[in-house]
Amino acid sequence: MKNFIITLISMILIGIASSFYLKPNIPTEKKLRHVVAFKFKLGTTPEQMQKATMDFLNLNLRCRRSSL
């Protein structure tokens, strides 16, 4: 009976230790903050779509905060 309890406790400890070892690496900081999707009206030209996209991308340069 004593050997059974020691074996059982040993197996439980080995199981717990191996579960920590096999834990996947979870990043501490998320990279994605948000997603922006554009939906254009049916008559929008490709040039207008490109201009709207570029204007949005350039907002990052024009609207920088000192805290970022």
N, C-alpha and C positions, 0 to 999 in steps of 0.2 A: 504494500500500500504506500509506503514511504517513497519507494522508487517511482511509483506511478505519479505521485504528486510532484516530485522533483522533475520528472520528464515532462509533465504537463506544463509546469511553470516555465521550464526551459523552452518548450515549443512556443508558448505564448510570447515570451520575450524575443525569441528569434523572429517570429512573425511580425511583431511590432517594429523591430529594428530593420527588417527588410522592407517594410512598407515605407519607412522614411527614406530609405536608399532609393527606392523605385519611384518616388514622388517626382512628377514632371517639373521642369524648371518653369516657374511662373514669373513673368517679368514684373518687377515692382512698379514700373512706370509704364503707363499706356501711351502708345505713340499717337493713336488716332484720337483727335479731339471732337471733330464733327465732319460731316460730309455735306457738300453743297451739290445739288442736282439742278440743272437748268432744263426748263421745258419751254420751247419756243412755239410761237403761233405758226400756223400752216404756211403763211406767206413770207416767212422770214428767210432772207437770203443767207447763203453760207458766209458771206462777208460780214453780215450783221451778227451772225452767231459767233464768228471768230472775234469780232470787236468786243462783244459783250463778255466773252470768256477772258480776253486779254485785259479788259478793264477791271474785271473782278480779280484776276491774278495780281494786277498792279496795286490793288488796294492794300496789300501787305506792305508795299514800299511806302505808300503815302500815309498810312494810318498807324505807324509804329508807336507803341507805348514804351516808355522807359522801363516799365516793370517786367516786360517780356524778355 
